[in-house]
Amino acid sequence: MGDIAKGVLGGGWSLLVGWILPTAINLGILAITMGPSLRQVPVANQIFTASPGAKALLLLIASVLTGLILNALQVPLYRVLEGYLLWPARLYALRSRHHRKRRSELADELTRTRRARRAAAERVQSAGTAHRPLTPDGEAPAVPDPRDEVLTATQQALLGERLARYPVQDDQVTPTRLGNAIRRLEEYGYDRYRLDSQVLWNELTAMAPEQARRQVDTARTSVDFFIALLYGHTVLVAMALCATSVDSADPPVLLSTAGVLCTLCPLWYRAAVAATDEWAAAVRALVNLGRHPLAQAMGLDLPQDIAEEREMWRMVSRMSRSRFHDRAVALNRFRSPPGMGEPR
């Protein structure tokens, strides 16, 4: 049924699940927890005294309209959480230094863990070949496994996962966890191939395989869902606190609602950060699979040498984001003859 619904909704699936659904959830919380306290407000009283059918229709309309507005505002909404918007310069620099230090600590810890596991494995191998005297009962003595003293392979993988949520370059580190998790997928194309996926995003998505494009949309939908919940809960907390001043307010219910929502906000933020893992994998696939058809569509011959390919994409990215310069003629050596486009 899910595949059928996705096929029917097409591109609207991301909008529905990413923005309209969490908006409906937030409006439902508003109606259930704060509705009784707002009955003395004229507009709210008319809404809550309407028929069940009218209430359902109003909830649907409000969810769709608010979801559309949030979708249109998603760039500034993301930029605030990434640390690009409304952040004082001093705070931006302070938090960026903190995350650069944290990234360095994770890298060092992962390196130590890998060395410790290799050393433990060597000790196990050496112990297996060493001669050990038998116990009085004629049995071989128990030897502790040195690998028990270090992180397991699963713990090491989780440590690597946390490190992977940071950009490769220190100068790309942002002041927030979400900003770093998103920045690592934005810098992937440039770091690997010098293909600036941010500049060439429309061209890249136009030429990439359909499945790769769909994976990117689906993966981002999960992040959108948690971001919409987070902003909605923040607004609800403010409304619950303001509603305590109404004569018909029920302070215990309102304060309890505000407390629960405040507790959930950090969870939604962490969930959004974790959801970027799938988004990053989808963007990686998009760049890896889409750069060849993109080169063909732009009349370029994709070089076999990786250094040459990086130089080609560097020039293409620069020409796309800057005005034309005579140095751009150096790109001619990568251009394919008319009707040709196979890698040489």
N, C-alpha and C positions, 0 to 999 in steps of 0.2 A: 504493500500500500504506500510506503514511503517513496519508493521509486516512481510510482504512478503520480503521486502528488507533486513530486519534483518536476516530472515531465509536464504536468499541466501548468504549473506555476512558472516554469522556466526560470528566467532571471529574477522573478519576484520572490523566489524561495529565500534568497539571502535577506531581502528586505523584510519578509514576513517573520522569519525565525530570529534574525539578528536584531530587529528594532521593534516591530509591532507586537510580537509575543511578549517580550519582557515589559513593554509598556502596558499591555493588558494585565500582566501580573501585578505591576505596581499600582495600577488603578483599582484592581480588585482589593489589594491591601488597604488602599485609601478608603474604599467604600465600607469594608468590613470593620476596620479598627477605628476609623475617625468619623465615619458617617453619623453614628448616634450622637457624637459630641457637637456636630455642626448643624443640628436640626433647627436651631434658632436663626441661622443665617438664611435669609430669604431664598436665595438661589439654591442653596443646598437642600433646603426643606422641600422645594418643588421637585427636585430630582429624586429625593429619597421617598417621597409620597406618591411617585408615579407608579403605573402598573408594572408588573414584572417584565412584560414584553418591551415596554418603553425603556425600562432600565437597561435591558440587554442590548437594545438597539443603540442607546446612547453610549454604552460601554464600548461597543464595536466601533462606532464612529469616532469616539474620542481616542481609542487605541490606534486606529488607522491614521488619523490626522496627526497625533502626537508622534507616532512612529515615523511618519514621513518627514516631519520637522526635524526629529533627531537624526534621521538619515542624511538630511541636507546639511546638518551642522556637524557631521561626524569628524570633519577635519579639525576644527577648533576643539572639539571635545577630546579627540585623541591627543592633540598637541598639548593640552593642559596636563594630561596624565603622563605624557612623554617628557615633559619638562621644557618644552619650547615656548610655551605661551603663559603669560602672567607670572613668570618666575623672576624674582629679583636677581640681578647679575651676581651678587655676592653669594646668595643661596645656591644658584646654579653652579658656580665654581666650587663651592664647598661640597655639595653632594656629588659632583662629578669626580672630585678628588677621592671621596670616600669609595665610590664604585670602582675607580681605577685601582685603588689599594685592595679592595675586596677581590677584584679580578686577579690581581697578582698573587694574592694569598691562595686563592683556589688553584691557580696554575702550579704554584709551588707545592701545595698539598697533594695534588694529583701526581706530580712528578715523584715526590717522596713515596707515595703509595705504590706506584708502579715499580720503583726500585726495590721497595721492601718486599713486594710480592715475588719479584724475580729472585731476590736473595733467599727468601723463604723456600721457594721451589728448588733452588740449588741445594739448600741444606737438607731438604727432604730427600732429594736424590742421593746426596752423599750419605745420609743416615741409612738409606736402604741398602747401600753396598758395604757399609762398615760392619765389622764383626762385633757382636755384642754377646757377653757371657749370659748363660741361661740362669734363671732363678732357681732356688732350691727345689721347686716343684718341676723343674725341667721345661719351663715355658720361657719364651722370649719376653724380656721386659717391655712394658709399655713405654713408648717414646712419644712425648707430646709433639703434635704437629706444629711446626713453626708458623704455618700459614694462619693458625688460629689467633696469632698475635697482631695480624694486620687486617686491613679492611678486606671484606670478601669481594669477589668479582662484581656482584650486584651493587654493593656499596660504592665501589670504584666507578661503575658505570653511572650511578646517580650523581657522583661528584663531577664526572665529566659532563653530564647533562646540565648541571648548574653553571659550569664554566662556559658551555656552548651558548648560553643565553647572553653572552657578552659579545660585542664586536671584536674583530681580530685586532684592529688598530686602536691604540690608546687614545688617539685624538678623535675617535668616533664615539667614545663613551659618553653617555648622557647622565643626567642627575637622578633618573628613576629606573627601577627594575623593568617596568613595562617599556620605557623608552629604549633601554639597552636590548631587550628581547626583540623589539621590532627593528632596531637599527642593524642588528646582525644579519637579518634577512635582506635589508635594503642594501647593504654593502657587499653581499655575496658575489653578485655579478662582476663588480668592479675589482674586488680582491682577487678573484680567480682568473678572469679574462680581460680585465680593464673595460668591461662592458657596463656602462652606467645604466642600470635597470630603471633608476628613477627618471632619468632623462628620456630613455627609449622605451618606457613602459607601454605606451599605446602601440608602438610598432611591434614590440615583442609579443604582447598579448594577441595582436592581430594575426601573427604568423605562427604562433606556437600551436601544438596539437590541441584539439578541443578538450580532450581528457585532462591535459595539464591545466588548462584555463579553468575547467570546472573544479579541479581539486583546490586551486587557489581560492576561488569564491567560497567553496564549502568550508575550507579551513578558516578563512577570515570570519565567516558567519558565527563560529563559536566564540571568537574574541568579541565581536560586536554584541553578542547576547549578554556576556558578562559586563561589558562596559555600560550597556543600557541599563542593566539591573543596578549597577553601582551608582550611576547618576540619579536614577529614579529613587533609590533608597535614600540618597543624600537629601533630595528634595522632600521626601516624606518625613525624614527626621526633623527638618526645619518646620514643616507644616504641623507635625505633632506637638512640637514645643510651643509654637504660636497658638495652637488650638487650646492649650491649657488656660488661656486667658478668657475664653468664651464662657458665658454664664452656665450653659448646659454641659460644660466639659466634664469628662470623667478622667481626672488626672492620673489615677493608677493605670488605666488602660493606655492612655496616651504616652505616659512615661515608659511603661513596659514596652510598647511598640517601638518607641524611639531607641530604647536600649537594645532590643533584639536586632533592629535594623543596623545600628552602629556596629554590632558584633558581626553582622553578615557582610558589611562593606569590605573589610580586609580580606574576607574569604573570597568574595567575587574578584577582587583585585588579583589575588594569588592565582585564582582559576584562569583569569585572563592571561596572566604571564605564562602559565603552563600551557594554555591553548595555543600560544604562539609557536610552540614546537612543531605542530602539524602545519601551521602556516609557513614557517621557515622551510620545512621539507618540500612543501608544494612550490614555493618560489624557487627553490634550488632545482627542482625538476623542470620548472618552466624555463629557467635560464639555460640549463644543460641541453634540453631538447629543442628549445626555440631559437637558439642562436644560429644554427645552420640554415633553417628556412628563412630567418631574418636576413642573413647575409645574401642568400640567393635573391630574395625579394628586392634588396637594395642594389642588386647588380654587382655584388662582390664575390670574389673567389676565396673561400675559406682556406687559409694556409694549413698545411700539415704540421708545420713547426709551431709549437705553442707560443714561443716568444714572438713570432711573427703575427700570430693571431691576436695576442695581447696588444701589440702595436697597432694593428688595424682597428680594433675596437676602441682603443684610446683616441685615435684620430676621429673615428665616427662619432664618439660621444662628445668630443670637444667641438666638432663642427655642428652638432645638433644643439648645443647649449650656448654657443657663441657666434658672433657674426663671422662671415666668411673672411678668410685671410689667405694670402697667396701661398702660405705653407701647406694649405690643405691639398694642393696638387700632388703632394707626396702620396695621397691615397690612390692615385692612378694605378700604381703597381699592383694593387689588390683588386682592381676592377676586372670583371670577366668579360670576354667578348660577347656580343649580342647572341642570344640563344644558348649561351653556356652558363653553367653555374655549379658544376661539380667541383668538389675540392681537388686541388692539384697535389 
